[in-house]
């Protein structure tokens, strides 16, 4: 089975996280954390900065690795490195996605997530319970509420 290695960002701000809705392919209309495939020789952090700029036209600071998810889709095996991040330059512009939302911890279950992203949601919900409803301060040079 083919393996695809991707990096995704849990973009935080104001106690919320940024989620995007896919606008193409077999998983159209499902929600995900933005990011994309690693290119040869790239680290996950480098790929994430590049992909977020390409998809959302913003610069980001990549912080703490939240989780690495491995998931078997019917067509491929996915390795998904997920990091906290925050926007440092610009405002998100949707170039590939059909919609986006800033979600609180209580709103995470209001959208239909890609199967691999469900494990990230569970991790975020656990952290939220431990930190009184926030996603905790990630190591990006600021806090989730900046």
N, C-alpha and C positions, 0 to 999 in steps of 0.2 A: 504494500500500500504506500502511496506517495505521502511524504511528510512535508507539511508547510509550516514554517516558523514565522510567527508574526509578533508584533509588539502593539500594545494598546494602552491608551491613556485614560485614567480616571481623572479628568480635569475637574478641579475643585474651585469653588469661589462662593463666598457668602453662605457657607453651610450647605451648599448644594453640589451635585455632580452633573456633568454635561453628558447627555446621551444622544446618539444619532440614529436615525431610521434609514435603513438601507433602501436605495431606490432602484435596485437592479438585481438580476439573478434569481436563483431558486429560493433564496431567503429574503426576497423583496418584502418590505414592510415590517420586517423584524427589527428590533432595536439592538444596538451594540455600542461598545466603547470605541471611539475613533482610533485609527492606527492602520497598520498594514504590514506587508511582507518585508522581511529583512533581505537586503541585497548582499551578494557575496562580499565578505570582508567587513561588513557593518556589525557593530554591536547593537543590541536591542535599543539602547538609549539613542544612538545615532539614527537608527531607522525610525524611531518614534518622532524625533524632532523633524526629520525630513517628511515623513508621512503626514504629520499634523499640519505642517506648513502647506503641503500640496493639497490636502483635503479641506482645510479650514482657513488658510491664509493668515495664520497667527504663529508667533514665536512662543515657545514654551520653555519652562524650567522643569526638567525631569527630576523627580524625587525618589522616595522610597519605593522599592519593588513590593507590591502588595501580594502578588501570588503568581505562580506559573501554573497554567491549566494545560493538561493534555486531554484531548477529546477526539474520539473517532467518529467522524462524519462518514456517510456511506462511500464517498468518493476519495477521502484522504484522512490522514492523521494530522491533527492540529497541535502545535506547541504554541501557546499563547502566553507571552511574558507581559504582565500587567503592572503598570507603575502609576503612582500618584503623580500628578503634574499640575502646573498652573500656567495660565496665560501670562506672558510677560510683555508681549507686543501685539497690538492690533485687537480686533474683535472678530469672533468667528463668522466666517462667510461660508455657507454650504456650497461646495463645488461638486460633491459626489453624492451627498445624501439628500433625501427628500424632506426631512424634517429634523428638528433638534429640540431638546427640552433640557432645562436645568431642573433637576429633581432633588427633593429632600429625601432623607432616609425613609420617611413614611410613604413616599410616592414611588419607590422603586418597583413595586409590584403592579403599578398601573399600566405598564407597557409590556409588550410581548418580546422578551429577550431571546437572542440566539441561544441555542442549547449550551454552547461552550461558555457563554457569558453568565449563565445562571450560577456557576460556582463563584464567580467574582461577586455577584449580588449577595450570595450567602455570606461571603467573607465581609463585605461592606456592612451588611445588617448586623453581623456579630460585633464588628468594631463599633457600630453606632450604639448598640446596647451597652457596651463597655465605657463609652465616652459621653453618655447622657444625651444621645440624639444627634451627635455630630459625627463626622467621619474621622476625627482625630487630626492633630497637627502632623502633616506630612513633611518630610525633610526636603523642602523646596525653597528654603530661604524665607518662608512665610508660613501662615497658618491657613487652614481651610476657610477661615472667615475674613481673610484679607480682602 
